[in-house]
Structures are given as C-alpha cells and as structure tokens.
Amino acid sequence: MILDASSTDGSSIGAGAEPSPVAHAVATAEAVLAQRFGSAIPLAEPEDLAGSGPAVVVRARVASSAFALPRTLVIKHYPDESTSGAFAREAASYQLFTALPPEDRVCPELLAHDGDRRILVIEDLGRAPTLEDKLRGSDSRAAETALLSWARSLGRMHATTASREADFHALLRRLSGKSRGDEEAGYLDGEELVPLAAVAELPALLHDSFGVTTSEAVLDAVERAADNARSVSYRAFSPVDLWPDNNLITGAGVRFLDFEHGRIRSALTDVAHLRVPFASSRQPLALPAGLSEAMTAAWRAEVIELWPALGEDELLSAYLLGAQLVLVWLSTWRELPRLADTRKAGPTSRAAALVTWWRDLSARADHGGDSAVAEHAAAVAAAFEARFEPDLDLALYPAFR
C-alpha cells in the first residue's frame, strides 16, 4: 500500500457508463458505513492510493457525520471474486487487532467491512513516512531509530497475538468459509507448502547450475529448521509481507499495513528478517554491521516476558540461525531461476543480495559452531560470485551510505 500517492480520481460517470474502480469503491464504502452506523455517511474528495496488491485503495474525506469518525478514511476494495482469500485474511487480521486495547494495536483500526462485497474501511493514519522512506532518505540516525521502533513493534505484535491463534482462525473461517484443515494445508495461499518444496529442490539447482554439492548434514539442518518453523512453539500473528513500504512511522510508533497474507506462524520466521533484512521485498538492500543485533534485542525485550526461554542467548541464537538458514534457502530457491541469464551483476541486484546473504549465513553458522552449514554457505557464496561478479556485495540502504 502506498499512502502518500498524489493522484486523484475525478472522472465523472456518464449515463449508462460503468463507474470507475475508485468511484465503485467509494459508493460501496458509503453503503457499508451506512449499514454499520445506521445513518448515511457521505464521502468526498476520493484519492487513488495506487495499492500494490489486488485491492483498489482509496483515501476519502468524511463529508459529514454525526459519529466520531476520523476526518479521512482509507477504503480497500477487492473487486475480483478470485481475491476473496486475500480479502478474508486482511479482514480477519484487522478484526483481530481492532479487538485489542488501543495501546496494543499496531495497525489502523477497522471501522467497517463487508464480506460479500469484499470491502474494508479503516482508519487513515495520514501522510506519515514509511520505513522505506526513512531507509532511502539521507538521515542515518532517523533510519536507525525507525528500524529499532519497527523491531519493537514487531515484538509487541507477537506478544499480543501469541494466545489468539484460535480467535484468528475462527474469524478467518467466518469470512472465507474454509476449514482449519484447508488453511493448514495451504488451501488459501499455499504459503506453508513452499518451504517443503524449497528444501527438496534447491540442492539440485545448486548442483546443476553451480556445481555445489549439498551434504546430508546440511540437508538435516535445513529439515530440522523447517520443522521448527512449523512447530507449535513461539507462534503468533505475522503480516508475512515484511516490507519496509508496508509500515508507517507515526507519532505513536510504527504501524503495520497490508495483511493480505496475514497468518499465525512461528514468530522466529519473522525475526529471521532482522538478519536477512526485508528479504522478500522488491529491492532489499543491506544494513550496517551491528544493527541486526540491536533490532533483535529490541524485539526480544517485547517478548521476553511471554517467552522467557528466549532470554538464553545460546538458545535464541540457535533458533535464529535455523530461521535464517530457511529464509536464505527459500529466497535462493525463488530467485535462482530468474537469474539464469545473469552474468554481470551490480551491488543493488538480487544476485548481490544472494551472495551477501549466503556469506552472512556462513559467518553466523561459523560463530554458532555449525561447521557444515558454514562451509556450505561459503561455497554457495563463492560459486555465486564466480558466476555473477567477483567481490560482489549488497549495497547499503541509502540512509547508511
């Protein structure tokens, strides 16, 4: 979602003409608000926010209302019935958080929704900068502060939702009509099935394309880590799309946006993104040395009361090394086919990201005493460098250059 877009939709609707997607979203929102509050709430000055997902995203001003509503609202309308799964996950996610006390809510408040019409009306947090804006700005101190705040908010999200798995699945069933078994089998988005395919298929990709052999010890380590990611321990809500442009930096702290893939999963899967920053985002870049450790400490401070065992450094490091291994493994499995024809890569490329992530994994594994993973990760990084560019290293986010 992009909340600072400046384009507006001022198109008129002629006789017999189909309304524009923005006009249709606003009209549907007015109907849902009237149903929710029992009185007409006209909306004005619609602004197309050019959402990056399947939804039409619109900001609109509340023209008049007898109720205590924000001055402006954000509408998310999923016009295509094929996106009902994404709508159900987002609606269930917002319902889960809106039921929490305001001090525990790390996202906008849900004001109205309708499952049949696949529409959400949520609180508008305004034109606050995103975490992406901070990282691509010129103020390193502001960027570091924003990252630490993001890590704390992620921990607060995990701490407040760790006991609410049954609630989330009940909300999701009500909205989607899918059973719990369907969800766990990956029926809605297949997200849980992907690591299994990656574990099985990446060794052949590495061998056939780069001549790197994966030992049984490494395969065992990946399988154990994947099993941990699917275990019942340390489960909490995750937005899944942990991208810096999906977070607003507000006066009240970081606020998460976009829950189209929201689900309950291992919180440690999310924390791996502190070591492999924003690995699934469109153009991930690197962070300065030491910042990942500071972010992990900020996250742990929020969850330590709930999960006191994670206060043991060795245990947390072992868990995070496994989660990091799975994330790098999965990212490589996804990206390698797209890089088949790449021979010359620059410091902001996906190839540079893979080299850096494998090199960092090797260093972490070596420090943690896992020589098999350390040696394998170093071999993969070296093979990628030989193919893509010698001494390839991922560039820092602009704020830290």
VOGU-3710 file (C-alpha; in Angstrom, 3 decimals, decimal comma):
1> mildasstdg> 0,000/0,000/0,000  1,337/3,467/-0,857  -0,163/6,101/1,410  1,477/9,208/0,006  0,353/8,952/-3,605  -0,922/12,213/-5,055  -3,106/11,014/-7,907  -6,859/11,568/-7,627  -9,827/10,192/-9,429  -12,043/12,983/-10,630
11> ssigagaeps> -13,688/11,142/-13,503  -17,405/11,684/-13,932  -19,801/8,871/-14,524  -21,903/9,353/-17,617  -25,302/7,885/-18,244  -25,042/4,129/-18,574  -21,255/4,164/-18,050  -19,585/1,756/-15,676  -18,263/3,573/-12,574  -14,517/3,749/-12,224
21> pvahavatae> -12,918/1,360/-9,701  -12,377/4,298/-7,329  -15,971/5,528/-7,649  -17,258/1,996/-7,144  -15,092/1,559/-4,037  -16,343/4,845/-2,544  -20,014/4,042/-3,270  -19,622/0,593/-1,737  -17,901/2,063/1,319  -20,736/4,557/1,806
31> avlaqrfgsa> -23,247/1,710/1,722  -21,273/-0,369/4,226  -20,769/2,608/6,555  -24,484/3,413/6,445  -25,265/-0,187/7,335  -22,681/-0,197/10,130  -23,674/3,109/11,743  -27,354/3,260/10,815  -27,062/6,605/9,072  -25,706/7,931/5,777
41> iplaepedla> -22,040/8,967/5,886  -21,166/10,698/2,613  -17,556/10,597/1,442  -15,838/13,222/-0,703  -12,570/14,009/-2,480  -11,514/10,416/-3,268  -7,786/9,902/-3,819  -6,476/6,798/-5,553  -3,627/5,454/-3,404  -2,456/3,005/-6,085
51> gsgpavvvra> -2,236/-0,050/-3,863  0,385/-2,567/-4,945  -1,795/-5,623/-4,233  -5,102/-6,855/-5,677  -7,223/-4,253/-3,846  -8,344/-0,827/-5,019  -7,099/1,512/-2,267  -8,704/4,930/-1,819  -8,455/7,756/0,696  -11,677/9,758/1,108
61> rvassafalp> -12,782/12,631/3,315  -15,822/12,214/5,578  -18,066/14,980/4,233  -20,405/14,922/7,241  -21,159/12,563/10,088  -22,899/12,541/13,439  -20,394/9,959/14,651  -16,858/10,299/15,996  -15,050/9,230/12,846  -11,611/10,261/11,599
71> rtlvikhypd> -11,588/13,201/9,185  -10,440/10,885/6,395  -10,782/7,138/5,858  -8,977/4,523/3,782  -11,055/2,124/1,690  -9,733/-1,218/0,456  -11,993/-2,893/-2,072  -11,293/-6,295/-3,606  -13,388/-6,126/-6,800  -12,432/-9,541/-8,199
81> estsgafare> -14,071/-12,561/-6,577  -10,857/-14,518/-7,129  -9,215/-12,322/-4,456  -11,652/-13,418/-1,746  -8,884/-15,331/0,045  -6,706/-12,210/0,299  -9,705/-10,189/1,492  -10,566/-12,788/4,139  -7,031/-12,779/5,533  -6,866/-8,990/5,630
91> aasyqlftal> -10,306/-8,617/7,192  -9,610/-11,301/9,813  -6,282/-9,638/10,624  -7,818/-6,199/11,121  -10,643/-7,675/13,195  -8,094/-9,439/15,399  -6,204/-6,210/16,091  -9,244/-3,968/16,416  -10,453/-6,206/19,261  -7,259/-5,388/21,199
101> ppedrvcpel> -6,911/-2,368/23,513  -5,754/0,719/21,566  -2,317/0,646/23,232  -1,714/-2,880/21,864  -2,921/-2,136/18,354  -0,048/-1,815/15,871  -2,181/-1,136/12,792  -5,062/1,144/11,770  -8,450/0,497/13,360  -11,061/-1,346/11,292
111> lahdgdrril> -14,217/0,779/11,153  -16,450/-1,288/8,853  -16,256/-4,247/6,490  -18,475/-6,448/4,360  -17,528/-9,976/3,316  -19,983/-10,266/0,439  -18,766/-7,021/-1,097  -15,136/-7,641/-0,107  -14,533/-4,162/1,285  -12,725/-2,742/4,314
121> viedlgrapt> -12,981/0,778/5,715  -10,113/1,567/8,053  -8,685/4,472/9,976  -6,485/6,772/7,891  -3,102/7,337/9,527  -2,367/10,213/7,167  0,674/11,010/5,087  3,261/9,739/7,550  6,531/8,492/6,048  7,056/4,778/5,569
131> ledklrgsds> 10,015/2,811/6,850  11,099/2,626/3,193  11,164/6,435/3,067  13,455/6,537/6,103  15,797/3,876/4,700  16,058/5,632/1,355  16,462/9,079/2,872  19,655/10,818/3,942  19,353/10,739/7,752  21,096/7,671/9,156
141> raaetallsw> 20,041/8,409/12,738  16,371/8,690/11,747  16,638/5,450/9,767  18,238/3,595/12,684  15,586/4,906/15,092  12,829/3,807/12,714  14,308/0,298/12,370  14,543/-0,156/16,139  10,978/1,093/16,523  9,882/-1,346/13,803
151> arslgrmhat> 11,570/-4,242/15,622  9,893/-3,266/18,914  6,505/-3,031/17,206  7,045/-6,443/15,626  7,755/-7,855/19,075  4,669/-6,161/20,514  2,597/-7,636/17,686  3,903/-11,113/18,504  3,411/-10,695/22,252  -0,207/-9,540/21,965
161> tasreadfha> -1,293/-12,185/19,436  0,551/-15,274/20,663  -2,523/-16,534/22,533  -5,020/-15,652/19,813  -4,494/-18,337/17,174  -7,939/-19,856/17,744  -9,525/-16,393/17,504  -7,791/-15,664/14,207  -8,806/-18,965/12,634  -12,404/-18,517/13,811
171> llrrlsgksr> -12,510/-15,080/12,167  -10,944/-16,467/9,005  -13,412/-19,352/8,790  -16,315/-16,953/9,203  -15,044/-14,759/6,363  -13,749/-17,386/3,950  -15,828/-20,477/4,639  -12,625/-22,553/4,636  -11,970/-25,099/7,336  -8,959/-25,064/9,635
181> gdeeagyldg> -7,630/-28,094/7,767  -7,834/-26,231/4,467  -5,842/-23,347/5,954  -3,132/-25,568/7,364  -2,848/-27,478/4,081  -2,106/-24,164/2,341  -5,504/-24,127/0,621  -5,823/-20,356/0,704  -2,366/-19,266/-0,415  -0,020/-22,235/-0,297
191> eelvplaava> 2,447/-20,313/1,882  3,149/-23,193/4,254  3,838/-25,601/1,387  6,639/-23,555/-0,148  9,440/-24,379/2,337  8,913/-28,107/1,755  9,416/-27,685/-1,995  12,434/-25,447/-1,423  14,118/-27,978/0,869  13,681/-30,689/-1,740
201> elpallhdsf> 14,566/-28,747/-4,893  17,337/-26,260/-4,087  20,180/-28,837/-3,797  19,624/-29,926/-7,416  19,544/-26,290/-8,580  22,833/-25,564/-6,810  24,496/-28,696/-8,169  23,276/-28,452/-11,755  23,896/-24,714/-12,190  26,861/-24,034/-9,905
211> gvttseavld> 28,474/-27,387/-9,136  27,846/-27,031/-5,389  27,004/-30,260/-3,569  24,764/-30,187/-0,506  25,845/-32,612/2,230  23,492/-34,750/4,291  24,459/-32,733/7,361  23,270/-29,521/5,713  20,057/-31,139/4,476  19,393/-32,387/8,008
221> averaadnar> 19,936/-28,869/9,366  17,501/-27,367/6,852  14,869/-30,009/7,530  15,160/-29,508/11,298  14,853/-25,749/10,896  11,825/-26,134/8,606  10,219/-28,434/11,181  10,841/-25,812/13,883  9,146/-23,197/11,695  6,055/-25,415/11,545
231> svsyrafspv> 6,069/-26,335/15,245  3,549/-25,114/17,814  6,215/-23,153/19,715  6,520/-19,367/19,551  3,524/-18,927/17,278  1,987/-15,503/16,791  0,436/-13,342/14,098  2,620/-12,392/11,128  1,869/-9,976/8,261  4,156/-12,269/6,171
241> dlwpdnnlit> 4,910/-9,412/3,732  7,582/-7,787/5,918  8,400/-4,995/3,505  9,590/-1,528/4,589  6,914/0,191/2,499  4,223/-1,677/4,449  4,955/0,240/7,648  4,161/3,826/8,614  6,348/5,798/11,041  3,793/7,708/13,114
251> gagvrfldfe> 3,997/9,780/16,275  2,579/6,797/18,160  5,182/4,390/16,755  5,362/2,066/13,766  2,061/0,914/12,310  1,823/-2,166/10,072  -0,250/-2,150/6,874  -1,393/-4,745/4,343  -2,379/-8,131/5,747  -3,365/-9,905/2,529
261> hgrirsaltd> -1,141/-12,825/3,547  -1,558/-12,426/7,309  -1,447/-15,676/9,264  -0,363/-17,298/12,511  3,116/-18,806/12,206  6,412/-19,037/14,086  7,460/-15,596/15,266  11,059/-16,670/14,672  10,313/-16,806/10,944  9,633/-13,079/11,155
271> vahlrvpfas> 12,709/-12,408/13,287  14,897/-14,012/10,604  14,100/-10,887/8,573  16,148/-8,906/11,102  19,201/-10,902/9,987  18,204/-11,011/6,307  16,581/-7,581/6,072  13,347/-7,461/4,101  14,391/-10,455/2,018  11,066/-10,803/0,208
281> srqplalpag> 10,627/-7,108/-0,666  11,064/-5,728/-4,161  14,627/-4,404/-3,770  16,182/-5,437/-0,470  19,448/-3,744/0,471  21,886/-4,161/3,363  22,072/-2,684/6,863  25,228/-1,595/8,719  27,098/-4,084/10,903  25,598/-4,451/14,353
291> lseamtaawr> 22,170/-3,094/13,516  20,577/-6,540/13,122  21,746/-7,417/16,647  20,285/-4,178/18,038  16,963/-4,865/16,282  16,882/-8,414/17,642  17,476/-7,087/21,170  14,628/-4,581/20,711  12,318/-7,388/19,550  13,350/-9,698/22,411
301> aevielwpal> 12,635/-7,014/25,022  8,972/-7,072/23,942  8,518/-10,874/24,054  10,792/-11,955/26,904  8,002/-11,923/29,492  5,882/-14,167/27,275  8,736/-16,454/26,156  11,352/-16,329/28,958  13,373/-19,186/27,430  14,435/-16,786/24,652
311> gedellsayl> 16,375/-14,868/27,284  19,088/-17,516/26,890  21,452/-16,199/24,232  22,585/-19,603/23,007  19,037/-20,894/22,570  17,868/-17,785/20,734  20,972/-17,809/18,509  20,392/-21,455/17,596  16,739/-20,810/16,744  17,610/-17,719/14,703
321> lgaqlvlvwl> 20,378/-19,486/12,804  17,850/-22,134/11,727  15,281/-19,493/10,760  17,950/-17,561/8,840  19,009/-20,735/7,027  15,416/-21,437/5,947  14,860/-17,838/4,802  18,068/-17,725/2,740  17,346/-21,186/1,345  13,803/-20,219/0,371
331> stwrelprla> 14,866/-16,876/-1,123  17,543/-18,599/-3,218  15,106/-21,251/-4,453  12,738/-18,495/-5,570  15,331/-16,213/-7,161  17,776/-18,529/-8,950  15,500/-19,371/-11,914  15,089/-15,627/-12,539  18,858/-15,136/-12,558  19,644/-17,906/-15,044
341> dtrkagptsr> 20,881/-15,486/-17,718  22,649/-13,055/-15,369  26,409/-12,800/-15,818  27,246/-9,258/-14,693  25,513/-8,051/-11,524  25,668/-4,756/-9,656  25,597/-4,011/-5,907  21,824/-3,398/-5,777  20,875/-6,562/-7,680  19,197/-9,742/-6,469
351> aaalvtwwrd> 22,400/-11,586/-7,252  24,289/-9,299/-4,862  21,633/-9,938/-2,221  22,042/-13,716/-2,522  25,837/-13,525/-2,323  25,675/-11,323/0,777  23,004/-13,417/2,489  24,940/-16,674/1,980  28,185/-15,029/3,121  26,473/-13,683/6,251
361> lsaradhggd> 24,912/-17,091/6,899  28,356/-18,666/6,726  29,721/-16,210/9,292  26,759/-16,748/11,640  26,986/-20,532/11,355  30,728/-20,462/11,983  30,201/-18,329/15,083  27,490/-20,732/16,233  29,718/-23,779/15,782  27,842/-25,319/12,834
371> savaehaaav> 30,771/-26,056/10,542  28,731/-27,981/7,949  26,347/-25,075/7,304  29,212/-22,560/7,465  31,261/-24,412/4,839  28,269/-24,984/2,562  27,145/-21,338/2,774  30,677/-20,147/1,978  30,822/-22,473/-1,039  27,477/-21,197/-2,346
381> aaafearfep> 28,544/-17,561/-1,913  31,822/-18,229/-3,743  30,047/-20,022/-6,600  27,594/-17,140/-6,981  30,452/-14,614/-7,024  32,239/-16,619/-9,693  29,128/-16,542/-11,855  27,730/-13,070/-11,213  30,694/-10,813/-10,304  33,873/-11,135/-8,182
391> dldlalypaf> 33,770/-9,447/-4,765  30,046/-8,796/-5,158  28,465/-7,229/-2,077  24,972/-5,873/-1,492  24,823/-2,102/-1,185  23,590/-0,446/1,997  20,267/1,346/2,097  20,912/4,962/1,007  20,469/6,357/4,539  23,580/4,457/5,649
401> r> 25,903/5,145/2,714
//
